[in-house]
């Protein structure tokens, strides 16, 4: 399989069938790109990051919808967040191709010792600067105790377009859906 570059040029990776699959620089995806954000339930160390990203790059190099290569990209942030994007102006991901991504990530979890495909977790940056993942109930309890407030940085994994990702993936709790879990933040 060919090497993946993250420079300004589009890179093609040869899959096992010899088909060239486009992987692009994340920053070059259009605002309309379809986005999926996955959050690890803990920080990954350098070896785990490498293992995850190598497997993701291999998957993305073969990713297709109904046999048509997907123009896609990925981004890894804060040792926690994997964002995958598809330029849907070229070809949109199908339900089956999205399921394949989910299964590939789920299959990596045991070897990483971390959950990547999580549901129901709320991500925020604690006052110590460390990103935390907690349940919604725990987030509400932390707000009630004053451990987090409307100025707490939160991460919104529900974004579905690159435009949304750029504008609200990271935000203040008071400016996000997270405020509904902490009524006092709505007033700030």
SVG drawing of the C-alpha trace seen along z (x, -y; Angstrom):
<svg xmlns="http://www.w3.org/2000/svg" viewBox="-32 -36 37 43">
<polyline fill="none" stroke="black" stroke-width="0.4" points="0.0,0.0 1.3,-3.5 2.3,-6.1 -0.2,-8.7 1.0,-12.3 -0.7,-15.1 0.7,-17.9 -1.3,-20.0 -1.4,-17.4 -4.1,-14.7 -2.5,-11.3 -3.8,-8.1 -3.3,-4.9 -3.5,-1.6 -5.9,0.8 -5.7,4.6 -7.7,4.7 -5.2,2.2 -7.8,-0.6 -6.5,-4.0 -8.4,-5.6 -8.2,-9.4 -7.2,-10.5 -7.0,-14.3 -5.7,-16.8 -8.4,-17.4 -8.1,-21.2 -8.9,-21.0 -12.3,-19.3 -15.2,-21.7 -17.4,-23.1 -20.1,-20.8 -18.1,-17.6 -19.8,-15.0 -18.1,-14.5 -18.0,-11.8 -16.3,-12.5 -15.2,-9.7 -13.9,-10.3 -11.7,-7.9 -12.7,-7.4 -9.1,-8.1 -6.0,-9.7 -4.1,-7.4 -0.3,-7.2 2.0,-7.6 2.1,-3.8 -1.7,-3.6 -2.1,-6.7 0.2,-5.2 -1.7,-1.9 -5.1,-3.7 -4.0,-6.1 -2.2,-3.4 -5.3,-1.2 -7.6,-4.2 -5.3,-5.2 -5.4,-1.7 -9.2,-1.6 -9.6,-5.0 -7.4,-4.0 -9.9,-1.3 -13.1,-3.1 -15.7,-3.1 -19.5,-3.4 -21.0,-1.0 -17.6,-0.4 -16.9,-4.1 -13.8,-5.5 -14.6,-8.1 -12.6,-11.3 -11.9,-11.3 -9.6,-12.6 -9.0,-12.2 -7.8,-14.3 -6.6,-13.4 -6.8,-16.0 -6.0,-16.2 -5.0,-12.5 -8.7,-11.8 -10.7,-12.8 -10.7,-11.2 -12.6,-13.1 -13.3,-11.5 -14.6,-13.5 -15.9,-12.7 -16.2,-15.2 -19.8,-14.4 -19.6,-16.7 -17.5,-13.9 -19.3,-10.8 -21.4,-10.4 -20.8,-7.6 -23.6,-5.0 -25.1,-3.3 -23.0,-0.2 -19.8,-2.2 -20.5,-4.0 -21.3,-0.7 -17.9,0.6 -16.1,-2.4 -18.0,-1.7 -17.0,2.0 -13.4,1.2 -13.1,-1.2 -14.9,1.1 -12.6,3.9 -9.6,1.8 -10.9,1.1 -9.6,4.3 -6.1,3.9 -6.0,0.3 -7.6,0.9 -9.8,-2.1 -13.3,-2.7 -13.4,-4.8 -17.0,-4.3 -18.7,-5.5 -22.2,-6.8 -23.5,-9.0 -20.2,-10.3 -19.7,-14.0 -16.3,-15.5 -15.0,-18.6 -11.6,-20.1 -11.2,-20.2 -9.7,-23.2 -6.4,-21.3 -6.4,-21.4 -7.0,-17.6 -9.9,-16.4 -12.4,-14.3 -15.1,-12.0 -18.1,-11.4 -21.7,-10.3 -24.5,-13.0 -25.5,-12.4 -21.9,-12.9 -21.6,-16.1 -24.8,-17.4 -23.5,-16.5 -20.2,-18.3 -22.1,-21.4 -24.2,-21.3 -21.0,-21.0 -19.5,-24.0 -16.6,-21.9 -17.7,-23.0 -19.5,-26.1 -20.6,-27.9 -17.0,-28.8 -15.8,-25.2 -14.6,-24.1 -16.7,-21.2 -16.5,-19.1 -19.5,-18.4 -19.2,-15.0 -22.7,-15.4 -21.5,-17.8 -22.1,-16.3 -20.5,-18.8 -17.1,-20.3 -18.6,-23.8 -20.3,-22.7 -17.1,-21.1 -15.1,-24.3 -17.7,-26.5 -18.7,-24.4 -16.8,-21.2 -14.9,-23.1 -16.9,-25.7 -18.0,-27.1 -20.5,-24.9 -22.9,-27.8 -22.8,-28.1 -23.5,-24.4 -26.1,-21.8 -24.2,-21.0 -25.9,-23.9 -29.1,-21.8 -27.3,-19.6 -26.4,-22.5 -29.3,-24.9 -27.2,-27.6 -24.9,-27.8 -27.9,-28.9 -28.2,-32.0 -24.6,-33.1"/>
</svg>
